[in-house]
Amino acid sequence: MAIREDDAIEKFRQIISRVDPRLVLDRGDVRYVTEPYAGVEYGLRLGKAGALLFMPEADLTAPDWQDRLRTRFEAAKRYLEGFPRRD
């Protein structure tokens, strides 16, 4: 069952704001993919650092999707914080 991109975006926004309001979802990079795994590709930025990431469809449709997404966005935040900062 494919999740709609708009539904994924809404779920992303709900959880991203709870993890860190400095995280920014790049809506232009959100797209549903089926290969090699079903899920949603999305762009995420923290300051000047950015990455194209993947969220498995199973995480988006599971009953505990909020916990799953929070865990993944916390990991993404740690990843983005690892980039050198240019202030």
C-alpha positions in Angstrom: 0.0 0.0 0.0 1.6 3.3 -1.1 1.5 6.2 1.2 0.6 9.5 -0.4 3.4 12.1 -0.5 1.2 14.7 1.2 0.4 12.3 4.0 4.1 11.6 4.5 4.9 15.3 4.5 2.2 15.9 7.2 3.7 13.1 9.4 7.2 14.4 8.8 6.2 17.9 9.9 4.5 16.7 13.0 7.6 14.9 14.3 10.3 17.1 12.9 9.0 20.1 14.9 9.1 18.0 18.1 12.7 16.7 17.5 14.2 20.1 16.7 12.5 23.2 15.3 15.7 24.1 13.4 15.3 21.0 11.2 13.8 21.9 7.8 12.0 19.5 5.5 12.7 20.3 1.8 9.3 19.6 0.4 10.7 19.7 -3.2 12.8 16.6 -2.5 9.9 14.5 -1.2 8.9 11.6 -3.5 7.5 8.1 -3.1 9.7 5.3 -4.4 9.2 1.6 -4.8 12.7 0.4 -5.7 14.7 -1.0 -4.2 12.4 -0.6 -1.2 9.0 1.1 -0.8 9.2 4.4 1.0 9.7 8.1 0.8 12.9 10.0 -0.2 13.1 13.4 1.4 15.5 16.3 1.9 16.3 17.5 5.4 18.4 20.5 6.4 19.9 21.8 9.6 21.5 25.2 9.1 23.7 24.9 6.0 24.0 21.1 6.2 21.6 19.0 4.2 21.0 15.5 3.1 18.7 13.4 1.0 17.3 10.6 3.2 14.9 7.7 3.0 12.0 6.7 5.2 10.7 3.2 4.8 7.0 2.9 4.1 6.6 0.4 6.9 7.7 3.1 9.4 5.1 5.6 8.0 2.2 3.2 8.1 2.9 1.3 11.4 0.7 1.8 14.4 3.7 3.2 16.3 4.7 5.5 13.4 5.3 8.5 15.7 8.0 6.7 17.7 9.6 5.2 14.6 9.8 8.6 12.9 11.1 10.3 16.0 13.9 7.8 16.3 14.8 8.3 12.6 14.7 12.1 12.7 16.8 12.1 15.9 19.4 10.0 14.1 19.2 12.4 11.0 19.7 15.4 13.3 22.9 13.8 14.8 24.1 13.1 11.3 23.5 16.6 10.1 25.2 18.0 13.3 28.3 16.2 12.3 28.9 18.4 9.2 31.5 21.2 9.7 29.9 24.5 10.5 30.7 27.7 8.8 29.5 30.6 11.0 
